[in-house]
Amino acid sequence: MIERFETGQRMSKVVKHNGVLYLCGQVGSGDTVAEQTKDCLSRVDALLEKYGSSRKHMLQAIVWLSDMADFKEMNDVWDAWVPEGHAPARACGEAKLARPQLRVEVIVTAVEAE
């Protein structure tokens, strides 16, 4: 069974199927890549917790940066956020994001906590 949560016309914030949570892309506010990364990861945390998971249960993460020159700054925040021994499969690339002020977007897939 497929369950959709916080669904609007264009997308759902979370889709659950067979115990797997698919989160929509999360962006954050702030002026720097570090600020935006911290904010979007706190949004990931909130969604995972609300729907029965945690960052320890991540399977995959896709990170989009508006400029790959920000890779180290984003990774400094990311590395502090990911629990040791629980790093997901991850990809990171450069993309033109939805609004010019956005510098990072994170998409996470996780399983429900046991």
PAZA-891340 format. One record per residue: residue number from 1; x, y, z of N, C-alpha, C in turn. Coordinates in pm, whole numbers, plus 32768, in hexadecimal, padded with zeros to 4 digits. Layout:
k->NUM&n.x->X&n.y->Y&n.z->Z&ca.x->X&ca.y->Y&ca.z->Z&c.x->X&c.y->Y&c.z->Z
...
***
This chain:
k->1&n.x->8054&n.y->7F8A&n.z->8000&ca.x->8000&ca.y->8000&ca.z->8000&c.x->8059&c.y->807D&c.z->8000
k->2&n.x->8031&n.y->80DE&n.z->7FB4&ca.x->8077&ca.y->815D&ca.z->7FAE&c.x->802B&c.y->81C2&c.z->8002
k->3&n.x->8073&n.y->8207&n.z->805D&ca.x->8037&ca.y->8271&ca.z->80AE&c.x->807F&c.y->82F3&c.z->808C
k->4&n.x->8030&n.y->835D&n.z->807D&ca.x->8067&ca.y->83E1&ca.z->805E&c.x->8044&c.y->8440&c.z->80CF
k->5&n.x->80A5&n.y->848F&n.z->80F9&ca.x->8092&ca.y->84EA&ca.z->8169&c.x->80B0&c.y->857A&c.z->813F
k->6&n.x->8060&n.y->85D4&n.z->8176&ca.x->8070&ca.y->8663&ca.z->8159&c.x->8072&c.y->867B&c.z->80C2
k->7&n.x->8008&n.y->8648&n.z->8085&ca.x->7FFD&ca.y->8649&ca.z->7FF3&c.x->7FB8&c.y->86C7&c.z->7FC1
k->8&n.x->7FF5&n.y->8703&n.z->7F5F&ca.x->7FBA&ca.y->8774&ca.z->7F18&c.x->7FA3&c.y->874E&c.z->7E87
k->9&n.x->7F84&n.y->87AE&n.z->7E36&ca.x->7F6B&ca.y->8792&ca.z->7DA8&c.x->7FE7&c.y->875F&c.z->7D62
k->10&n.x->805B&n.y->8796&n.z->7D86&ca.x->80D6&ca.y->8778&ca.z->7D3E&c.x->8125&c.y->8703&c.z->7D78
k->11&n.x->8120&n.y->86F4&n.z->7DFD&ca.x->8175&ca.y->868E&ca.z->7E3B&c.x->8146&c.y->866E&c.z->7EC8
k->12&n.x->817D&n.y->8601&n.z->7EFC&ca.x->816C&ca.y->85DB&ca.z->7F88&c.x->81F1&c.y->85F2&c.z->7FCD
k->13&n.x->81EE&n.y->861D&n.z->804B&ca.x->826C&ca.y->862D&ca.z->8094&c.x->82AD&c.y->85A7&c.z->80B0
k->14&n.x->8258&n.y->8541&n.z->80C9&ca.x->828B&ca.y->84BB&ca.z->80E4&c.x->822F&c.y->8456&c.z->80A2
k->15&n.x->826A&n.y->83F0&n.z->8065&ca.x->821F&ca.y->837E&ca.z->8030&c.x->8259&c.y->8303&c.z->8074
k->16&n.x->8201&n.y->82AC&n.z->80A8&ca.x->822D&ca.y->8231&ca.z->80EA&c.x->81F9&c.y->81B8&c.z->809E
k->17&n.x->8255&n.y->8159&n.z->8086&ca.x->8230&ca.y->80DD&ca.z->8041&c.x->8284&c.y->806C&c.z->807C
k->18&n.x->8242&n.y->8004&n.z->80AD&ca.x->8288&ca.y->7F90&ca.z->80E6&c.x->82F2&c.y->7FB7&c.z->814E
k->19&n.x->82D1&n.y->8017&n.z->81A4&ca.x->832C&ca.y->803F&ca.z->820F&c.x->839D&c.y->809B&c.z->81E5
k->20&n.x->839C&n.y->80C8&n.z->8168&ca.x->8402&ca.y->8124&ca.z->8137&c.x->83C3&c.y->81AE&c.z->8129
k->21&n.x->8408&n.y->8213&n.z->8160&ca.x->83DC&ca.y->829E&ca.z->8158&c.x->842D&c.y->82E7&c.z->80EE
k->22&n.x->83E6&n.y->8327&n.z->8092&ca.x->8424&ca.y->8377&ca.z->8029&c.x->8402&c.y->8408&c.z->8047
k->23&n.x->8465&n.y->8458&n.z->806C&ca.x->844E&ca.y->84E4&ca.z->808C&c.x->8461&c.y->853A&c.z->8010
k->24&n.x->840E&n.y->85A0&n.z->8005&ca.x->8424&ca.y->8600&ca.z->7F98&c.x->84A2&c.y->8650&c.z->7FB8
k->25&n.x->84D6&n.y->8695&n.z->7F56&ca.x->854E&ca.y->86E6&ca.z->7F6A&c.x->8538&c.y->874F&c.z->7FD4
k->26&n.x->8599&n.y->875C&n.z->802E&ca.x->8592&ca.y->87BF&ca.z->8099&c.x->85F9&c.y->882B&c.z->8080
k->27&n.x->85CD&n.y->88A6&n.z->8090&ca.x->8626&ca.y->8919&ca.z->8086&c.x->8620&c.y->8963&c.z->810A
k->28&n.x->867F&n.y->89BB&n.z->8120&ca.x->8682&ca.y->8A04&ca.z->819E&c.x->8692&c.y->8A98&c.z->8187
k->29&n.x->8682&n.y->8AE2&n.z->81F3&ca.x->8695&ca.y->8B72&ca.z->81EA&c.x->871D&c.y->8B97&c.z->8224
k->30&n.x->8749&n.y->8C0E&n.z->8204&ca.x->87CA&ca.y->8C3F&ca.z->8231&c.x->8817&c.y->8C79&c.z->81BD
k->31&n.x->8880&n.y->8CC2&n.z->81DF&ca.x->88D0&ca.y->8D03&ca.z->8178&c.x->8943&c.y->8CAD&c.z->8146
k->32&n.x->8975&n.y->8C55&n.z->819B&ca.x->89E8&ca.y->8C03&ca.z->8174&c.x->89BD&c.y->8B74&c.z->8156
k->33&n.x->8A14&n.y->8B2B&n.z->8115&ca.x->89F9&ca.y->8A9E&ca.z->80FB&c.x->89F0&c.y->8A52&c.z->817F
k->34&n.x->8A44&n.y->8A72&n.z->81DE&ca.x->8A3F&ca.y->8A30&ca.z->8260&c.x->89B9&c.y->8A47&c.z->82A4
k->35&n.x->8989&n.y->8AC2&n.z->82A5&ca.x->8908&ca.y->8AE1&ca.z->82E3&c.x->8896&c.y->8A97&c.z->829C
k->36&n.x->8897&n.y->8A9B&n.z->8219&ca.x->882D&ca.y->8A56&ca.z->81CE&c.x->8834&c.y->89BF&c.z->81E2
k->37&n.x->88AC&n.y->8987&n.z->81E7&ca.x->88BA&ca.y->88F8&ca.z->81FC&c.x->8887&c.y->88D1&c.z->8286
k->38&n.x->88AD&n.y->891A&n.z->82ED&ca.x->887C&ca.y->88FD&ca.z->8374&c.x->87E4&c.y->8902&c.z->8379
k->39&n.x->87AA&n.y->8968&n.z->833B&ca.x->8719&ca.y->8977&ca.z->833E&c.x->86D4&c.y->8908&c.z->82F1
k->40&n.x->8704&n.y->88E6&n.z->827B&ca.x->86C0&ca.y->887E&ca.z->8230&c.x->86D2&c.y->87F6&c.z->8273
k->41&n.x->8742&n.y->87DB&n.z->82B4&ca.x->8753&ca.y->875D&ca.z->82FB&c.x->86FB&c.y->8756&c.z->8377
k->42&n.x->86E1&n.y->87C8&n.z->83B5&ca.x->8683&ca.y->87C8&ca.z->8427&c.x->85F5&c.y->87AA&c.z->83F4
k->43&n.x->85D7&n.y->87D4&n.z->837C&ca.x->8555&ca.y->87B4&ca.z->833F&c.x->854C&c.y->871F&c.z->831E
k->44&n.x->85BA&n.y->86E6&n.z->82EF&ca.x->85BF&ca.y->8656&ca.z->82D6&c.x->85A7&c.y->860D&c.z->835A
k->45&n.x->85ED&n.y->8636&n.z->83C4&ca.x->85DB&ca.y->85F8&ca.z->8448&c.x->8548&c.y->85FB&c.z->8472
k->46&n.x->8508&n.y->866F&n.z->8463&ca.x->847D&ca.y->867E&ca.z->848D&c.x->8420&c.y->8621&c.z->8440
k->47&n.x->8433&n.y->8617&n.z->83BD&ca.x->83DF&ca.y->85BE&ca.z->836D&c.x->83F8&c.y->852C&c.z->8390
k->48&n.x->8476&n.y->8506&n.z->839F&ca.x->8494&ca.y->847C&ca.z->83C3&c.x->8455&c.y->8457&c.z->8449
k->49&n.x->8464&n.y->84AE&n.z->84AB&ca.x->842A&ca.y->8493&ca.z->852E&c.x->8391&c.y->848C&c.z->8528
k->50&n.x->8355&n.y->84EA&n.z->84E2&ca.x->82C3&ca.y->84EF&ca.z->84D9&c.x->8289&c.y->8470&c.z->849C
k->51&n.x->82D2&n.y->8434&n.z->843D&ca.x->829E&ca.y->83C0&ca.z->83F6&c.x->82E4&c.y->833D&c.z->841B
k->52&n.x->8324&n.y->833C&n.z->8490&ca.x->8352&ca.y->82BE&ca.z->84C9&c.x->83DC&c.y->828E&c.z->84A2
k->53&n.x->8438&n.y->82EA&n.z->8488&ca.x->84BF&ca.y->82C3&ca.z->8463&c.x->8523&c.y->8320&c.z->84A7
k->54&n.x->859F&n.y->8317&n.z->847D&ca.x->8607&ca.y->836F&ca.z->84B1&c.x->867C&c.y->836E&c.z->844F
k->55&n.x->86DA&n.y->83C6&n.z->8467&ca.x->874F&ca.y->83CA&ca.z->840F&c.x->87A1&c.y->834A&c.z->8416
k->56&n.x->8794&n.y->82FC&n.z->8480&ca.x->87D9&ca.y->827B&ca.z->8489&c.x->879C&c.y->8214&c.z->842A
k->57&n.x->8727&n.y->8234&n.z->83F2&ca.x->86E1&ca.y->81D6&ca.z->839A&c.x->86E2&c.y->8203&c.z->8307
k->58&n.x->8738&n.y->8261&n.z->82E6&ca.x->873F&ca.y->8290&ca.z->825C&c.x->877D&c.y->8225&c.z->8203
k->59&n.x->8743&n.y->8217&n.z->818D&ca.x->877A&ca.y->81BE&ca.z->8127&c.x->87CC&c.y->820C&c.z->80C2
k->60&n.x->8795&n.y->827D&n.z->8097&ca.x->87D3&ca.y->82CA&ca.z->802B&c.x->87BA&c.y->835E&c.z->8040
k->61&n.x->8819&n.y->83AD&n.z->8015&ca.x->8809&ca.y->843F&ca.z->8013&c.x->8840&c.y->8474&c.z->7F90
k->62&n.x->87F8&n.y->84D3&n.z->7F59&ca.x->8825&ca.y->8519&ca.z->7EE1&c.x->882F&c.y->85AC&c.z->7F07
k->63&n.x->88A3&n.y->85E5&n.z->7EF0&ca.x->88BD&ca.y->8670&ca.z->7F13&c.x->88D5&c.y->86BE&c.z->7E93
k->64&n.x->8889&n.y->8729&n.z->7E83&ca.x->889D&ca.y->8784&ca.z->7E11&c.x->88D6&c.y->8807&c.z->7E46
k->65&n.x->8940&n.y->8834&n.z->7E0A&ca.x->897C&ca.y->88B5&ca.z->7E2A&c.x->896F&c.y->8910&c.z->7DB0
k->66&n.x->8955&n.y->898F&n.z->7DC8&ca.x->894E&ca.y->89EB&ca.z->7D57&c.x->89D9&c.y->8A08&c.z->7D1F
k->67&n.x->8A41&n.y->89EC&n.z->7D70&ca.x->8ACB&ca.y->8A00&ca.z->7D45&c.x->8B23&c.y->899A&c.z->7D8D
k->68&n.x->8B67&n.y->8945&n.z->7D43&ca.x->8BBC&ca.y->88DE&ca.z->7D80&c.x->8C2F&c.y->8919&c.z->7DD1
k->69&n.x->8C4A&n.y->8999&n.z->7DC1&ca.x->8CAF&ca.y->89DB&ca.z->7E14&c.x->8C86&c.y->89D9&c.z->7EA8
k->70&n.x->8C05&n.y->89C0&n.z->7EC3&ca.x->8BD1&ca.y->89BB&ca.z->7F4C&c.x->8BD7&c.y->892E&c.z->7F88
k->71&n.x->8C13&n.y->88D0&n.z->7F42&ca.x->8C16&ca.y->8844&ca.z->7F6B&c.x->8C50&c.y->8832&c.z->7FF8
k->72&n.x->8CC3&n.y->886E&n.z->8014&ca.x->8D03&ca.y->885E&ca.z->8097&c.x->8CAD&c.y->889B&c.z->8105
k->73&n.x->8C77&n.y->8911&n.z->80EF&ca.x->8C26&ca.y->8953&ca.z->8156&c.x->8BA9&c.y->88FF&c.z->8177
k->74&n.x->8B69&n.y->88C9&n.z->8111&ca.x->8AF6&ca.y->8872&ca.z->8128&c.x->8B20&c.y->87F4&c.z->8171
k->75&n.x->8B90&n.y->87B6&n.z->8146&ca.x->8BBF&ca.y->873B&ca.z->8184&c.x->8BE5&c.y->874C&c.z->8216
k->76&n.x->8C18&n.y->87C1&n.z->823C&ca.x->8C39&ca.y->87D9&ca.z->82C8&c.x->8BBD&c.y->87CB&c.z->8320
k->77&n.x->8B4D&n.y->87FF&n.z->82F1&ca.x->8ACE&ca.y->87F4&ca.z->833A&c.x->8A9A&c.y->8765&c.z->8331
k->78&n.x->8A9C&n.y->872D&n.z->82BA&ca.x->8A6A&ca.y->86A5&ca.z->82A3&c.x->8AB2&c.y->8640&c.z->82FC
k->79&n.x->8B38&n.y->8648&n.z->8300&ca.x->8B88&ca.y->85E7&ca.z->834A&c.x->8B68&c.y->85EB&c.z->83E0
k->80&n.x->8B4C&n.y->8661&n.z->8414&ca.x->8B28&ca.y->866F&ca.z->84A2&c.x->8A9B&c.y->863B&c.z->84BD
k->81&n.x->8A46&n.y->8639&n.z->8458&ca.x->89B9&ca.y->8612&ca.z->8466&c.x->89A4&c.y->857B&c.z->845A
k->82&n.x->89EC&n.y->8538&n.z->8403&ca.x->89D8&ca.y->84A9&ca.z->83EB&c.x->8A12&c.y->845A&c.z->8460
k->83&n.x->89C1&n.y->8404&n.z->849F&ca.x->89F4&ca.y->83B4&ca.z->850D&c.x->8A64&c.y->8356&c.z->84DE
k->84&n.x->8ACC&n.y->834B&n.z->852F&ca.x->8B3C&ca.y->82F4&ca.z->850B&c.x->8B0B&c.y->8266&c.z->84F3
k->85&n.x->8B36&n.y->822D&n.z->8485&ca.x->8B10&ca.y->81A5&ca.z->8462&c.x->8A8B&c.y->819A&c.z->841B
k->86&n.x->8A49&n.y->820B&n.z->8400&ca.x->89C5&ca.y->8208&ca.z->83C2&c.x->89BE&c.y->825E&c.z->8343
k->87&n.x->8A2E&n.y->8271&n.z->8301&ca.x->8A30&ca.y->82C1&ca.z->8286&c.x->89DE&c.y->827B&c.z->821A
k->88&n.x->8983&n.y->82C5&n.z->81DA&ca.x->8934&ca.y->828B&ca.z->816D&c.x->8986&c.y->8286&c.z->80EC
k->89&n.x->8954&n.y->823D&n.z->808A&ca.x->898A&ca.y->824B&ca.z->8004&c.x->896B&c.y->82DB&c.z->7FDB
k->90&n.x->89CA&n.y->8321&n.z->7FA0&ca.x->89B4&ca.y->83AF&ca.z->7F85&c.x->89ED&c.y->83D7&c.z->7EFE
k->91&n.x->89A7&n.y->8432&n.z->7EBE&ca.x->89D8&ca.y->8472&ca.z->7E45&c.x->89D0&c.y->8508&c.z->7E5A
k->92&n.x->8A29&n.y->8551&n.z->7E1D&ca.x->8A27&ca.y->85E3&ca.z->7E27&c.x->8A4A&c.y->861B&c.z->7D9D
k->93&n.x->89FA&n.y->867B&n.z->7D71&ca.x->8A13&ca.y->86B8&ca.z->7CF0&c.x->89EC&c.y->874A&c.z->7CF0
k->94&n.x->8A09&n.y->878B&n.z->7C82&ca.x->89E8&ca.y->8818&ca.z->7C71&c.x->896B&c.y->8823&c.z->7C1C
k->95&n.x->8911&n.y->887C&n.z->7C47&ca.x->8895&ca.y->8890&ca.z->7BFC&c.x->8862&c.y->891E&c.z->7C12
k->96&n.x->8819&n.y->894D&n.z->7BB2&ca.x->87D4&ca.y->89CC&ca.z->7BC2&c.x->8758&c.y->89AE&c.z->7C17
k->97&n.x->8750&n.y->89E8&n.z->7C8E&ca.x->86E4&ca.y->89CC&ca.z->7CEB&c.x->866B&c.y->8A26&c.z->7CCF
k->98&n.x->85FD&n.y->8A0C&n.z->7D13&ca.x->857C&ca.y->8A4B&ca.z->7CF4&c.x->857C&c.y->8AE3&c.z->7D01
k->99&n.x->85CA&n.y->8B17&n.z->7D5F&ca.x->85D2&ca.y->8BA8&ca.z->7D71&c.x->8664&c.y->8BD2&c.z->7D78
k->100&n.x->8686&n.y->8C46&n.z->7D47&ca.x->8713&ca.y->8C6F&ca.z->7D41&c.x->875A&c.y->8C73&c.z->7DC8
k->101&n.x->8712&n.y->8C8F&n.z->7E34&ca.x->8751&ca.y->8C99&ca.z->7EB8&c.x->876F&c.y->8C10&c.z->7EF6
k->102&n.x->8737&n.y->8BA5&n.z->7EBE&ca.x->8750&ca.y->8B1F&ca.z->7EF2&c.x->87D9&c.y->8AEE&c.z->7EC6
k->103&n.x->8822&n.y->8AB6&n.z->7F27&ca.x->88A9&ca.y->8A86&ca.z->7F09&c.x->88BA&c.y->89F0&c.z->7F1F
k->104&n.x->885A&n.y->89B2&n.z->7F66&ca.x->8863&ca.y->8922&ca.z->7F82&c.x->87D7&c.y->88E8&c.z->7F8F
k->105&n.x->87C7&n.y->886E&n.z->7F5D&ca.x->874B&ca.y->8821&ca.z->7F6B&c.x->8772&c.y->8791&c.z->7F89
k->106&n.x->872A&n.y->8754&n.z->7FE7&ca.x->8749&ca.y->86CA&ca.z->8010&c.x->86CC&c.y->8675&c.z->8002
k->107&n.x->86DB&n.y->8602&n.z->7FC3&ca.x->866D&ca.y->85A2&ca.z->7FB0&c.x->8697&c.y->8521&c.z->7FF7
k->108&n.x->8641&n.y->84EF&n.z->8050&ca.x->8663&ca.y->847B&ca.z->80A2&c.x->85FD&c.y->840B&c.z->8091
k->109&n.x->862E&n.y->8391&n.z->808F&ca.x->85DD&ca.y->8318&ca.z->8095&c.x->8609&c.y->82CD&c.z->8113
k->110&n.x->85A7&n.y->82A1&n.z->8163&ca.x->85C7&ca.y->825D&ca.z->81E1&c.x->8560&c.y->81EF&c.z->81FA
k->111&n.x->8583&n.y->8193&n.z->8252&ca.x->8523&ca.y->812D&ca.z->827E&c.x->84EA&c.y->8156&c.z->8304
k->112&n.x->8475&n.y->811E&n.z->8321&ca.x->8438&ca.y->8137&ca.z->83A3&c.x->8492&c.y->80FB&c.z->8410
k->113&n.x->8493&n.y->813D&n.z->8483&ca.x->84DE&ca.y->8109&ca.z->84F6&c.x->849B&c.y->808A&c.z->8528
k->114&n.x->84EA&n.y->8031&n.z->8559&ca.x->84B4&ca.y->7FB1&ca.z->8589&c.x->8486&c.y->7FBA&c.z->8617
***
